[in-house]
Amino acid sequence: MVRTVITFLILLIGITLSFSDTIAETKWTVLRDDDIIRGDGIQGMLHDVHFWDNQNGLVIGDSGLMLVTADGGKTWTKKEVNMRPPGATTGQRPGRPPGAGGPPAGFGGGGSPTLYNIYFVNEKVGYITGARGTILKTEDNGKTWNRKIARSEAAGQNNNPRRGGIRANLMGIQIINETVGFIVGSENTILKTTDGGETWVGRSERARVGETRNNLEDIWFVTPTTGWIVGSYGTLLHTTDGGETWEKREAGFDNNLFGIYFFDEKTGWICGQEGLILHTNDGKTWNQQKTGSIDNLHDIIFVDNMIGWTVGDYSAVLHTTDGGKTWGASKAGGSGTLKGVYATDKNHCWTVDDWGVISAYKTK
């Protein structure tokens, strides 16, 4: 009888723990409904999210959409930003009515550009990258943003953004010291700054008819000299000389790779197409972690060497508490594609999707 009771108690504890784990994986709350349900006239896909602390945050998306919150995401306010390149005029010509002619705020036609990625060097200095060579910089905690020049190295010293300007979609960015940083983007674009992010110079390889376009999605330097780039068709590039040269490494898969995150110099993860997650614990070699997912995973973040999230298609969220040995699956609300994820600690995480939905994970 005693043995039976003990067995029953053990079984009950196991069920309770399993249930608790399941609940922990589903603590996602929709903070902002999709564009159709909300119907407030502020529409557009959201691509990335950043929080300075558990109250103050920023999200970005299509057509220059920028929203800010000061209450953890309960309410969001649209922020207007002038995205004209340095030195650009209003486009008005003598004798013509106001607004006639000239490029719109997005530079190059088509309105304001889509914004893809948020990156902060510290609490005050940060960058946003986007379509059509867009680079925005803030030095006051996101209160104001100014557009910076992205030009081709083939243009020499010509700083006119309308001549020799980079037109690629700019994605991942990292600053490695006070003056040097890198940005990667579509069409094999790699840009470098040597003046603290004021100007960016590099190359972009536009695909010709019949050629395959290779897009570089994200970049991460683990030291000022050692860095990685991920991209289309299993592209994995590695540098050991501060980005002077990049060597192609074999990822072992031809899946598109979308995001990379390192917790320290040796411990890192890559997320990609069809549920792929690669992990390194020596900063050199990459091995697949089993996720049980077939959804494309677009972004990844860790708060320490054990706890992290990755997000992707169909509102899919994978969460790990053991460094990726196991990944628990959940949904973040809605049914869209989750584009960006950000966490301030193990109890607070946010994600955004292509229907304008903002969701939050909170355990306390």
KOLRO-792527 format. One record per residue (C-alpha): x, y, z; chain; residue in three letters. Coordinates in Angstrom, 1 decimal, padded with zeros to 4 digits, always signed. Layout:
<pts>
- X|Y|Z|A|ALA
...
</pts>
This chain:
<pts>
- +000.0|+000.0|+000.0|A|MET
- +002.8|+002.4|+000.9|A|VAL
- +004.6|+001.6|-002.3|A|ARG
- +001.4|+002.3|-004.3|A|THR
- +000.9|+005.7|-002.6|A|VAL
- +004.6|+006.6|-003.2|A|ILE
- +004.3|+005.6|-006.9|A|THR
- +001.1|+007.6|-007.2|A|PHE
- +002.7|+010.7|-005.7|A|LEU
- +005.7|+010.5|-008.0|A|ILE
- +003.4|+010.2|-011.0|A|LEU
- +001.4|+013.2|-009.8|A|LEU
- +004.5|+015.3|-009.3|A|ILE
- +005.7|+014.4|-012.8|A|GLY
- +002.4|+015.4|-014.3|A|ILE
- +002.4|+018.6|-012.4|A|THR
- +005.9|+019.5|-013.5|A|LEU
- +005.0|+018.7|-017.1|A|SER
- +001.9|+020.8|-016.9|A|PHE
- +004.0|+023.7|-015.3|A|SER
- +006.5|+023.4|-018.2|A|ASP
- +003.7|+023.6|-020.7|A|THR
- +002.2|+026.7|-019.0|A|ILE
- +005.6|+028.3|-018.9|A|ALA
- +005.9|+027.9|-022.6|A|GLU
- +002.5|+029.6|-023.3|A|THR
- +002.9|+032.8|-021.3|A|LYS
- +002.6|+035.0|-024.3|A|TRP
- +000.2|+038.0|-024.3|A|THR
- -000.8|+040.0|-027.4|A|VAL
- -000.1|+043.7|-026.6|A|LEU
- -001.1|+045.0|-030.0|A|ARG
- -003.6|+043.3|-032.2|A|ASP
- -003.2|+042.9|-036.0|A|ASP
- -003.9|+045.7|-038.4|A|ASP
- -007.4|+044.5|-039.3|A|ILE
- -008.7|+044.0|-035.7|A|ILE
- -007.0|+047.2|-034.4|A|ARG
- -008.2|+049.4|-037.3|A|GLY
- -006.4|+052.5|-036.1|A|ASP
- -005.0|+053.5|-039.5|A|GLY
- -001.4|+052.7|-038.5|A|ILE
- -000.6|+049.7|-040.6|A|GLN
- +002.4|+047.8|-041.8|A|GLY
- +004.5|+044.7|-041.2|A|MET
- +006.7|+044.9|-038.2|A|LEU
- +010.3|+043.6|-038.6|A|HIS
- +012.2|+044.2|-035.4|A|ASP
- +011.9|+045.1|-031.7|A|VAL
- +014.2|+046.5|-029.1|A|HIS
- +013.7|+047.3|-025.4|A|PHE
- +016.1|+049.4|-023.3|A|TRP
- +014.5|+048.1|-020.1|A|ASP
- +011.2|+046.4|-019.2|A|ASN
- +009.2|+049.5|-019.9|A|GLN
- +010.8|+051.5|-022.8|A|ASN
- +010.8|+049.9|-026.2|A|GLY
- +010.9|+050.5|-029.9|A|LEU
- +009.5|+048.6|-033.0|A|VAL
- +010.0|+049.2|-036.7|A|ILE
- +008.5|+048.1|-039.9|A|GLY
- +007.2|+048.9|-043.4|A|ASP
- +007.2|+052.4|-044.9|A|SER
- +009.4|+053.9|-042.2|A|GLY
- +006.9|+052.8|-039.5|A|LEU
- +008.4|+053.4|-036.0|A|MET
- +006.4|+052.9|-032.7|A|LEU
- +007.6|+053.6|-029.2|A|VAL
- +006.3|+052.5|-025.8|A|THR
- +007.0|+053.6|-022.2|A|ALA
- +004.8|+051.1|-020.4|A|ASP
- +006.2|+047.8|-021.4|A|GLY
- +004.2|+047.6|-024.6|A|GLY
- +000.7|+048.2|-023.3|A|LYS
- +000.4|+051.4|-025.5|A|THR
- +002.3|+052.4|-028.6|A|TRP
- +002.9|+055.8|-030.1|A|THR
- +003.9|+056.4|-033.7|A|LYS
- +007.1|+058.3|-034.1|A|LYS
- +007.8|+060.5|-037.2|A|GLU
- +011.4|+060.5|-038.5|A|VAL
- +012.9|+062.5|-041.3|A|ASN
- +014.7|+059.9|-043.5|A|MET
- +016.1|+062.2|-046.1|A|ARG
- +019.8|+061.6|-046.8|A|PRO
- +022.4|+064.2|-045.6|A|PRO
- +022.3|+067.3|-047.8|A|GLY
- +019.1|+066.3|-049.6|A|ALA
- +016.8|+069.2|-050.5|A|THR
- +013.1|+069.2|-050.4|A|THR
- +013.1|+068.6|-054.1|A|GLY
- +011.2|+071.9|-054.9|A|GLN
- +012.4|+073.7|-057.9|A|ARG
- +012.1|+077.5|-058.5|A|PRO
- +008.7|+078.4|-060.0|A|GLY
- +007.1|+075.1|-059.1|A|ARG
- +004.5|+074.7|-056.4|A|PRO
- +005.4|+073.2|-053.0|A|PRO
- +005.8|+069.4|-053.1|A|GLY
- +006.3|+069.3|-056.9|A|ALA
- +009.2|+067.1|-058.0|A|GLY
- +012.1|+065.7|-056.1|A|GLY
- +012.6|+062.5|-054.2|A|PRO
- +010.2|+061.7|-051.4|A|PRO
- +011.4|+061.1|-047.8|A|ALA
- +012.4|+057.6|-048.7|A|GLY
- +015.0|+058.8|-051.2|A|PHE
- +014.7|+057.2|-054.6|A|GLY
- +011.0|+056.9|-054.9|A|GLY
- +008.3|+054.8|-053.3|A|GLY
- +007.9|+056.7|-050.1|A|GLY
- +009.6|+056.0|-046.8|A|SER
- +011.8|+052.8|-046.9|A|PRO
- +011.0|+049.7|-044.9|A|THR
- +013.0|+049.4|-041.7|A|LEU
- +014.4|+046.0|-040.9|A|TYR
- +016.8|+045.9|-038.0|A|ASN
- +017.5|+047.7|-034.7|A|ILE
- +020.9|+047.7|-033.1|A|TYR
- +022.1|+049.6|-030.0|A|PHE
- +025.8|+050.0|-029.1|A|VAL
- +024.8|+051.3|-025.7|A|ASN
- +021.9|+053.0|-024.0|A|GLU
- +022.2|+056.1|-026.1|A|LYS
- +023.8|+055.2|-029.4|A|VAL
- +021.9|+053.0|-031.8|A|GLY
- +021.2|+052.3|-035.5|A|TYR
- +018.4|+051.2|-037.7|A|ILE
- +019.0|+049.6|-041.1|A|THR
- +016.5|+049.3|-043.9|A|GLY
- +015.6|+049.2|-047.6|A|ALA
- +017.3|+051.2|-050.3|A|ARG
- +020.5|+051.7|-048.4|A|GLY
- +018.8|+053.2|-045.4|A|THR
- +020.9|+053.8|-042.3|A|ILE
- +019.6|+055.8|-039.3|A|LEU
- +021.6|+056.7|-036.3|A|LYS
- +020.6|+058.0|-032.8|A|THR
- +022.8|+059.4|-030.1|A|GLU
- +020.1|+060.3|-027.6|A|ASP
- +018.4|+057.0|-026.8|A|ASN
- +016.1|+057.1|-029.9|A|GLY
- +014.6|+060.5|-029.3|A|LYS
- +016.0|+061.7|-032.7|A|THR
- +017.3|+059.8|-035.7|A|TRP
- +019.5|+061.1|-038.6|A|ASN
- +020.1|+059.3|-041.9|A|ARG
- +023.7|+058.4|-042.8|A|LYS
- +025.3|+057.9|-046.1|A|ILE
- +025.8|+054.4|-047.7|A|ALA
- +027.9|+054.5|-050.8|A|ARG
- +029.8|+052.1|-053.1|A|SER
- +033.6|+051.9|-052.8|A|GLU
- +033.6|+052.1|-056.6|A|ALA
- +032.3|+055.7|-056.3|A|ALA
- +035.6|+056.8|-054.8|A|GLY
- +035.3|+059.9|-052.6|A|GLN
- +031.9|+061.0|-054.0|A|ASN
- +029.6|+061.5|-051.0|A|ASN
- +026.6|+062.4|-053.0|A|ASN
- +024.0|+059.7|-052.1|A|PRO
- +022.4|+060.0|-055.5|A|ARG
- +025.6|+059.1|-057.2|A|ARG
- +027.2|+055.8|-056.3|A|GLY
- +024.8|+055.2|-053.4|A|GLY
- +024.2|+051.6|-052.2|A|ILE
- +020.6|+050.7|-053.0|A|ARG
- +020.5|+047.2|-051.3|A|ALA
- +018.3|+046.2|-048.4|A|ASN
- +020.5|+046.6|-045.3|A|LEU
- +020.0|+044.1|-042.6|A|MET
- +022.5|+043.0|-039.9|A|GLY
- +024.8|+045.6|-038.2|A|ILE
- +027.5|+045.5|-035.6|A|GLN
- +029.9|+048.2|-034.2|A|ILE
- +033.2|+046.7|-033.1|A|ILE
- +034.9|+049.7|-031.6|A|ASN
- +034.5|+053.5|-031.3|A|GLU
- +035.1|+054.1|-035.0|A|THR
- +034.7|+050.8|-036.9|A|VAL
- +031.5|+048.9|-037.7|A|GLY
- +029.9|+046.7|-040.4|A|PHE
- +026.6|+046.3|-042.1|A|ILE
- +025.4|+043.4|-044.3|A|VAL
- +022.5|+043.2|-046.7|A|GLY
- +021.0|+041.9|-049.9|A|SER
- +023.1|+041.2|-053.0|A|GLU
- +026.2|+040.3|-051.0|A|ASN
- +026.4|+043.8|-049.6|A|THR
- +029.1|+044.5|-047.0|A|ILE
- +029.6|+048.0|-045.7|A|LEU
- +032.2|+049.4|-043.3|A|LYS
- +032.4|+052.6|-041.3|A|THR
- +035.7|+054.0|-040.0|A|THR
- +034.3|+057.2|-038.6|A|ASP
- +031.9|+056.1|-035.9|A|GLY
- +028.9|+055.4|-038.2|A|GLY
- +028.7|+058.7|-040.0|A|GLU
- +029.6|+057.3|-043.4|A|THR
- +029.5|+053.7|-044.7|A|TRP
- +031.4|+052.4|-047.7|A|VAL
- +031.4|+049.0|-049.3|A|GLY
- +030.3|+046.8|-052.1|A|ARG
- +027.1|+045.3|-053.5|A|SER
- +026.8|+042.6|-056.2|A|GLU
- +023.6|+043.0|-058.1|A|ARG
- +022.4|+039.7|-059.7|A|ALA
- +022.0|+039.6|-063.5|A|ARG
- +019.2|+037.8|-065.3|A|VAL
- +019.5|+034.1|-064.7|A|GLY
- +021.9|+034.5|-061.7|A|GLU
- +021.0|+033.6|-058.1|A|THR
- +020.9|+036.6|-055.7|A|ARG
- +022.7|+035.9|-052.5|A|ASN
- +021.5|+037.9|-049.5|A|ASN
- +023.6|+038.4|-046.3|A|LEU
- +021.2|+038.6|-043.3|A|GLU
- +023.2|+039.0|-040.1|A|ASP
- +026.6|+039.7|-038.7|A|ILE
- +028.3|+039.1|-035.3|A|TRP
- +031.8|+039.9|-034.1|A|PHE
- +032.8|+038.0|-031.0|A|VAL
- +036.1|+040.0|-030.7|A|THR
- +037.3|+043.1|-032.6|A|PRO
- +039.0|+040.8|-035.1|A|THR
- +036.9|+037.6|-035.2|A|THR
- +033.4|+037.7|-036.8|A|GLY
- +030.7|+035.8|-038.7|A|TRP
- +028.2|+036.6|-041.4|A|ILE
- +025.2|+034.4|-042.3|A|VAL
- +023.0|+034.5|-045.4|A|GLY
- +021.2|+032.7|-048.2|A|SER
- +021.8|+029.1|-049.2|A|TYR
- +023.8|+028.2|-046.1|A|GLY
- +026.2|+031.2|-046.5|A|THR
- +028.6|+031.3|-043.6|A|LEU
- +031.5|+033.7|-043.7|A|LEU
- +034.3|+034.1|-041.2|A|HIS
- +036.9|+036.7|-040.5|A|THR
- +039.9|+036.7|-038.2|A|THR
- +041.4|+040.0|-039.3|A|ASP
- +038.7|+042.5|-038.4|A|GLY
- +036.7|+042.1|-041.6|A|GLY
- +039.6|+042.9|-044.0|A|GLU
- +039.0|+039.4|-045.6|A|THR
- +036.1|+037.0|-045.3|A|TRP
- +036.5|+033.2|-045.7|A|GLU
- +033.6|+031.0|-046.7|A|LYS
- +032.9|+028.2|-044.1|A|ARG
- +030.7|+025.2|-044.6|A|GLU
- +027.6|+025.3|-042.5|A|ALA
- +026.7|+021.7|-043.4|A|GLY
- +023.3|+022.8|-044.8|A|PHE
- +022.1|+024.8|-047.7|A|ASP
- +019.2|+026.3|-045.8|A|ASN
- +018.8|+030.0|-045.7|A|ASN
- +020.4|+031.3|-042.5|A|LEU
- +018.7|+034.4|-041.0|A|PHE
- +020.0|+035.2|-037.6|A|GLY
- +023.1|+034.8|-035.4|A|ILE
- +023.7|+035.4|-031.7|A|TYR
- +026.7|+034.9|-029.5|A|PHE
- +026.6|+035.0|-025.7|A|PHE
- +030.3|+035.0|-025.4|A|ASP
- +033.4|+034.5|-027.5|A|GLU
- +032.8|+030.7|-027.9|A|LYS
- +029.1|+030.2|-027.3|A|THR
- +026.8|+031.0|-030.2|A|GLY
- +023.7|+030.0|-032.2|A|TRP
- +022.4|+030.5|-035.8|A|ILE
- +018.8|+030.2|-036.8|A|CYS
- +017.4|+029.5|-040.3|A|GLY
- +015.1|+027.9|-042.7|A|GLN
- +013.0|+024.8|-041.8|A|GLU
- +013.6|+024.9|-038.1|A|GLY
- +017.4|+024.9|-038.4|A|LEU
- +019.4|+025.9|-035.4|A|ILE
- +023.2|+025.6|-035.4|A|LEU
- +025.3|+025.9|-032.2|A|HIS
- +029.0|+026.4|-031.4|A|THR
- +030.7|+026.0|-028.1|A|ASN
- +034.2|+026.6|-029.3|A|ASP
- +033.6|+029.6|-031.6|A|GLY
- +034.9|+027.5|-034.5|A|LYS
- +032.7|+024.6|-035.4|A|THR
- +028.9|+024.4|-035.8|A|TRP
- +026.6|+021.5|-035.0|A|ASN
- +022.8|+021.2|-035.5|A|GLN
- +020.5|+021.3|-032.5|A|GLN
- +017.3|+019.3|-032.7|A|LYS
- +014.2|+021.5|-032.6|A|THR
- +011.4|+019.4|-033.9|A|GLY
- +010.3|+022.4|-036.0|A|SER
- +009.8|+022.8|-039.7|A|ILE
- +009.1|+026.5|-039.5|A|ASP
- +011.5|+029.1|-040.8|A|ASN
- +013.2|+030.8|-037.9|A|LEU
- +014.0|+034.5|-038.5|A|HIS
- +015.6|+035.8|-035.3|A|ASP
- +017.2|+034.5|-032.2|A|ILE
- +018.4|+035.9|-028.8|A|ILE
- +019.8|+034.6|-025.5|A|PHE
- +020.0|+036.3|-022.1|A|VAL
- +022.7|+034.0|-020.8|A|ASP
- +024.4|+030.8|-022.0|A|ASN
- +021.3|+028.7|-021.2|A|MET
- +018.1|+030.8|-021.8|A|ILE
- +017.0|+031.9|-025.2|A|GLY
- +014.2|+032.3|-027.8|A|TRP
- +014.0|+032.0|-031.5|A|THR
- +010.9|+033.0|-033.6|A|VAL
- +009.6|+032.4|-037.0|A|GLY
- +006.7|+031.4|-039.4|A|ASP
- +003.1|+030.9|-038.2|A|TYR
- +003.7|+032.7|-034.9|A|SER
- +006.2|+029.9|-033.9|A|ALA
- +008.3|+030.5|-030.8|A|VAL
- +011.0|+028.1|-029.6|A|LEU
- +012.3|+028.5|-026.1|A|HIS
- +015.3|+026.8|-024.4|A|THR
- +016.5|+026.8|-020.8|A|THR
- +019.4|+024.4|-021.3|A|ASP
- +021.5|+026.1|-024.0|A|GLY
- +019.5|+024.6|-026.9|A|GLY
- +019.8|+020.9|-025.9|A|LYS
- +016.0|+021.0|-025.9|A|THR
- +013.6|+023.5|-027.4|A|TRP
- +010.0|+023.9|-026.3|A|GLY
- +007.5|+025.1|-028.8|A|ALA
- +004.7|+027.7|-028.3|A|SER
- +002.8|+030.4|-030.1|A|LYS
- +003.0|+034.1|-029.6|A|ALA
- -000.5|+035.1|-030.7|A|GLY
- -001.8|+035.7|-034.2|A|GLY
- -000.8|+033.5|-037.1|A|SER
- +001.7|+035.7|-039.0|A|GLY
- +005.4|+035.4|-039.4|A|THR
- +007.4|+036.6|-036.4|A|LEU
- +010.3|+038.7|-037.7|A|LYS
- +012.1|+040.0|-034.6|A|GLY
- +012.6|+039.0|-030.9|A|VAL
- +014.2|+040.8|-028.0|A|TYR
- +014.6|+039.9|-024.3|A|ALA
- +015.8|+042.0|-021.4|A|THR
- +016.1|+039.1|-019.0|A|ASP
- +014.8|+035.5|-018.5|A|LYS
- +011.3|+036.8|-017.5|A|ASN
- +010.7|+039.4|-020.2|A|HIS
- +010.7|+038.9|-024.0|A|CYS
- +008.9|+040.6|-026.9|A|TRP
- +008.3|+039.7|-030.5|A|THR
- +006.7|+041.3|-033.6|A|VAL
- +005.1|+039.9|-036.8|A|ASP
- +004.1|+040.8|-040.3|A|ASP
- +000.5|+041.6|-039.4|A|TRP
- +001.6|+044.4|-037.0|A|GLY
- +001.1|+042.2|-033.9|A|VAL
- +003.3|+042.8|-030.8|A|ILE
- +003.4|+040.0|-028.2|A|SER
- +005.1|+039.7|-024.8|A|ALA
- +006.4|+036.9|-022.7|A|TYR
- +006.3|+037.5|-019.0|A|LYS
- +006.7|+035.1|-016.1|A|THR
- +006.2|+037.5|-013.2|A|LYS
</pts>
